[in-house]
Amino acid sequence: MPDVVLPVLNEAPALPWVLERMPAEYDPVVVDNGSTDGSGEIARRLGAHVVQEPARGLEPPASPD
């Protein structure tokens, strides 16, 4: 089970700073929301599990009944 889930979109410059400061016993999962700057590869190289999610944004809220 992951300890930290990081949603990212083009966060290549920030990912090393964040992931390198995470405690070694943490299991980070990076959810890459369609980055075009290599964020997923950087996260993978730094030991994070990477999930690709190409659909950007959030689902619209459900309509009230």
Secondary structure, DSSP 8 states (H G I E B T S, - for coil): --SEEEEESS-TTTHHHHHHTS-TT--EEEEE-S-SSSHHHHHHHTT-EEEE--S-S--------
